[in-house]
Amino acid sequence: MSQSTADIPGTTTSLEEQHTVEQFLYREARMLDDRLYMDWLGLLTDDCTYRVPIRENVQAVRGKPAVTIEDELSGLAYFDDDKLTLTAKALRLGTGTAWGENPPSRTRRMVSNVEVTRGEKPDELLVHSNLVLYRSRRADEVSQFVGQRRDMLRRTDKGLMLARRVVVLDMNICDSSHMGNFF
């Protein structure tokens, strides 16, 4: 008996599902730009993981396979969080004690190149997207973060929720005054 492509991990999803995922990502970006951190936390599963690995410069070696992005990701991370630590960070942003965010940053997130494929489990979707996070603070502090997000969304009774995010930044050295924003 042949298996429907709707059941095969790694296959693309329907246009309707693609649209639903894109709307989820756009709504999430708006929540973060509008500093609605507690609302944003409501989009995360209780077992959510959130990681931003540090990227290393890896030299190509003649006669060896080409260097991949995976080769550049070190075991170290700017962030390696779960929902509990993300909640603590979000709560702190509202207290005035997060010095790197007082006054708060003005941010704008641009999400593009969204690709959606089926995950290993029927309720999971794997989502790759590109992100540009523009941040300005005070009169003269401007930062940009550019990278790729590798998400796993999970279908739940509440709708789609973020179960895993890995943010692969295109920089290997952070030249920003801080990284207190969510990606």
Secondary structure as a PSIPRED ss2 file (coil, helix, strand):
# PSIPRED VFORMAT (PSIPRED V4.0)

   1 M C   1.000  0.000  0.000
   2 S C   1.000  0.000  0.000
   3 Q C   1.000  0.000  0.000
   4 S C   1.000  0.000  0.000
   5 T H   0.000  1.000  0.000
   6 A H   0.000  1.000  0.000
   7 D H   0.000  1.000  0.000
   8 I C   1.000  0.000  0.000
   9 P C   1.000  0.000  0.000
  10 G C   1.000  0.000  0.000
  11 T C   1.000  0.000  0.000
  12 T E   0.000  0.000  1.000
  13 T C   1.000  0.000  0.000
  14 S C   1.000  0.000  0.000
  15 L H   0.000  1.000  0.000
  16 E H   0.000  1.000  0.000
  17 E H   0.000  1.000  0.000
  18 Q H   0.000  1.000  0.000
  19 H H   0.000  1.000  0.000
  20 T H   0.000  1.000  0.000
  21 V H   0.000  1.000  0.000
  22 E H   0.000  1.000  0.000
  23 Q H   0.000  1.000  0.000
  24 F H   0.000  1.000  0.000
  25 L H   0.000  1.000  0.000
  26 Y H   0.000  1.000  0.000
  27 R H   0.000  1.000  0.000
  28 E H   0.000  1.000  0.000
  29 A H   0.000  1.000  0.000
  30 R H   0.000  1.000  0.000
  31 M H   0.000  1.000  0.000
  32 L H   0.000  1.000  0.000
  33 D H   0.000  1.000  0.000
  34 D C   1.000  0.000  0.000
  35 R C   1.000  0.000  0.000
  36 L C   1.000  0.000  0.000
  37 Y H   0.000  1.000  0.000
  38 M H   0.000  1.000  0.000
  39 D H   0.000  1.000  0.000
  40 W H   0.000  1.000  0.000
  41 L H   0.000  1.000  0.000
  42 G C   1.000  0.000  0.000
  43 L C   1.000  0.000  0.000
  44 L E   0.000  0.000  1.000
  45 T E   0.000  0.000  1.000
  46 D E   0.000  0.000  1.000
  47 D E   0.000  0.000  1.000
  48 C E   0.000  0.000  1.000
  49 T E   0.000  0.000  1.000
  50 Y E   0.000  0.000  1.000
  51 R E   0.000  0.000  1.000
  52 V E   0.000  0.000  1.000
  53 P E   0.000  0.000  1.000
  54 I E   0.000  0.000  1.000
  55 R E   0.000  0.000  1.000
  56 E C   1.000  0.000  0.000
  57 N C   1.000  0.000  0.000
  58 V C   1.000  0.000  0.000
  59 Q C   1.000  0.000  0.000
  60 A C   1.000  0.000  0.000
  61 V C   1.000  0.000  0.000
  62 R C   1.000  0.000  0.000
  63 G C   1.000  0.000  0.000
  64 K C   1.000  0.000  0.000
  65 P C   1.000  0.000  0.000
  66 A C   1.000  0.000  0.000
  67 V C   1.000  0.000  0.000
  68 T C   1.000  0.000  0.000
  69 I H   0.000  1.000  0.000
  70 E H   0.000  1.000  0.000
  71 D H   0.000  1.000  0.000
  72 E H   0.000  1.000  0.000
  73 L E   0.000  0.000  1.000
  74 S E   0.000  0.000  1.000
  75 G E   0.000  0.000  1.000
  76 L E   0.000  0.000  1.000
  77 A E   0.000  0.000  1.000
  78 Y E   0.000  0.000  1.000
  79 F E   0.000  0.000  1.000
  80 D E   0.000  0.000  1.000
  81 D E   0.000  0.000  1.000
  82 D E   0.000  0.000  1.000
  83 K H   0.000  1.000  0.000
  84 L H   0.000  1.000  0.000
  85 T H   0.000  1.000  0.000
  86 L H   0.000  1.000  0.000
  87 T H   0.000  1.000  0.000
  88 A H   0.000  1.000  0.000
  89 K H   0.000  1.000  0.000
  90 A H   0.000  1.000  0.000
  91 L H   0.000  1.000  0.000
  92 R H   0.000  1.000  0.000
  93 L H   0.000  1.000  0.000
  94 G C   1.000  0.000  0.000
  95 T C   1.000  0.000  0.000
  96 G C   1.000  0.000  0.000
  97 T C   1.000  0.000  0.000
  98 A C   1.000  0.000  0.000
  99 W H   0.000  1.000  0.000
 100 G H   0.000  1.000  0.000
 101 E H   0.000  1.000  0.000
 102 N C   1.000  0.000  0.000
 103 P C   1.000  0.000  0.000
 104 P C   1.000  0.000  0.000
 105 S C   1.000  0.000  0.000
 106 R E   0.000  0.000  1.000
 107 T E   0.000  0.000  1.000
 108 R E   0.000  0.000  1.000
 109 R E   0.000  0.000  1.000
 110 M E   0.000  0.000  1.000
 111 V E   0.000  0.000  1.000
 112 S E   0.000  0.000  1.000
 113 N E   0.000  0.000  1.000
 114 V E   0.000  0.000  1.000
 115 E E   0.000  0.000  1.000
 116 V E   0.000  0.000  1.000
 117 T E   0.000  0.000  1.000
 118 R E   0.000  0.000  1.000
 119 G C   1.000  0.000  0.000
 120 E C   1.000  0.000  0.000
 121 K C   1.000  0.000  0.000
 122 P C   1.000  0.000  0.000
 123 D C   1.000  0.000  0.000
 124 E E   0.000  0.000  1.000
 125 L E   0.000  0.000  1.000
 126 L E   0.000  0.000  1.000
 127 V E   0.000  0.000  1.000
 128 H E   0.000  0.000  1.000
 129 S E   0.000  0.000  1.000
 130 N E   0.000  0.000  1.000
 131 L E   0.000  0.000  1.000
 132 V E   0.000  0.000  1.000
 133 L E   0.000  0.000  1.000
 134 Y E   0.000  0.000  1.000
 135 R E   0.000  0.000  1.000
 136 S E   0.000  0.000  1.000
 137 R E   0.000  0.000  1.000
 138 R C   1.000  0.000  0.000
 139 A C   1.000  0.000  0.000
 140 D C   1.000  0.000  0.000
 141 E E   0.000  0.000  1.000
 142 V E   0.000  0.000  1.000
 143 S E   0.000  0.000  1.000
 144 Q E   0.000  0.000  1.000
 145 F E   0.000  0.000  1.000
 146 V E   0.000  0.000  1.000
 147 G E   0.000  0.000  1.000
 148 Q E   0.000  0.000  1.000
 149 R E   0.000  0.000  1.000
 150 R E   0.000  0.000  1.000
 151 D E   0.000  0.000  1.000
 152 M E   0.000  0.000  1.000
 153 L E   0.000  0.000  1.000
 154 R E   0.000  0.000  1.000
 155 R E   0.000  0.000  1.000
 156 T E   0.000  0.000  1.000
 157 D C   1.000  0.000  0.000
 158 K C   1.000  0.000  0.000
 159 G E   0.000  0.000  1.000
 160 L E   0.000  0.000  1.000
 161 M E   0.000  0.000  1.000
 162 L E   0.000  0.000  1.000
 163 A E   0.000  0.000  1.000
 164 R E   0.000  0.000  1.000
 165 R E   0.000  0.000  1.000
 166 V E   0.000  0.000  1.000
 167 V E   0.000  0.000  1.000
 168 V E   0.000  0.000  1.000
 169 L E   0.000  0.000  1.000
 170 D C   1.000  0.000  0.000
 171 M C   1.000  0.000  0.000
 172 N C   1.000  0.000  0.000
 173 I C   1.000  0.000  0.000
 174 C C   1.000  0.000  0.000
 175 D C   1.000  0.000  0.000
 176 S C   1.000  0.000  0.000
 177 S C   1.000  0.000  0.000
 178 H C   1.000  0.000  0.000
 179 M C   1.000  0.000  0.000
 180 G C   1.000  0.000  0.000
 181 N C   1.000  0.000  0.000
 182 F C   1.000  0.000  0.000
 183 F C   1.000  0.000  0.000
